[in-house]
């Protein structure tokens, strides 16, 4: 099962709902990573072996840049594509 790293732009109700369904979720707030840059968040999620879950267009742009450059990262899931 996938573990998620919730960006600070994701509503708390979504995090709680996923936890109620048994999904392993860690928020950036719980990890004391609030306010960090998008590259730092993607790097942190990878370090923790978690896909980052976001509602932030800028974070998706950063992920797209990395993908186009062939840089490895753990993964990004967007509320915008669900």
C-alpha positions in Angstrom: 0.0 0.0 0.0 1.2 3.5 -0.7 2.1 6.0 2.0 1.2 9.6 1.5 2.8 12.9 2.5 0.1 15.5 2.6 1.0 19.0 1.4 -0.3 21.9 3.6 -2.7 22.9 0.8 -4.8 19.7 1.3 -7.9 20.2 3.5 -7.7 18.4 6.8 -11.0 16.6 6.1 -9.4 14.7 3.2 -6.5 13.7 5.4 -8.9 12.4 8.1 -11.0 10.6 5.5 -8.0 8.8 4.2 -6.9 7.8 7.7 -10.4 6.4 8.4 -9.9 4.2 5.3 -6.6 2.9 6.7 -4.3 4.9 4.4 -0.9 5.8 5.9 -0.8 9.6 5.9 1.7 12.1 7.3 1.1 15.8 6.9 3.9 18.4 6.4 2.6 20.0 9.6 3.1 16.9 11.6 6.6 16.5 10.1 7.4 20.2 11.0 8.0 20.9 7.3 5.3 23.7 6.9 6.4 26.6 4.7 9.1 24.7 2.9 9.7 25.1 -0.8 8.2 22.7 -3.4 11.6 21.2 -4.2 12.2 20.6 -0.5 8.8 19.0 -0.1 9.3 16.6 -3.0 12.8 15.7 -1.7 11.4 15.1 1.8 8.6 12.9 0.5 11.1 10.8 -1.4 13.4 10.6 1.7 10.4 9.3 3.7 9.4 6.9 0.8 6.0 8.6 0.4 4.1 10.0 -2.5 3.2 13.7 -2.0 -0.5 14.5 -2.2 -1.2 18.1 -3.1 -3.7 20.6 -4.2 -1.0 23.0 -5.3 -0.4 23.8 -9.0 3.1 25.0 -8.3 4.2 21.7 -6.8 2.8 19.9 -9.9 4.9 22.2 -12.1 8.0 21.3 -10.1 7.2 17.6 -10.5 6.7 18.0 -14.2 10.1 19.8 -14.5 11.8 16.9 -12.7 10.1 14.4 -14.8 11.1 16.1 -18.1 14.7 16.4 -16.8 14.7 12.7 -16.0 15.2 13.3 -12.3 13.9 10.6 -10.0 11.4 11.3 -7.3 8.9 9.2 -5.4 5.7 10.5 -6.8 3.0 13.2 -6.8 -0.7 12.7 -6.5 -2.9 15.7 -7.1 -6.4 16.4 -5.9 -6.7 18.2 -9.3 -6.6 14.9 -11.2 -8.9 12.9 -9.0 
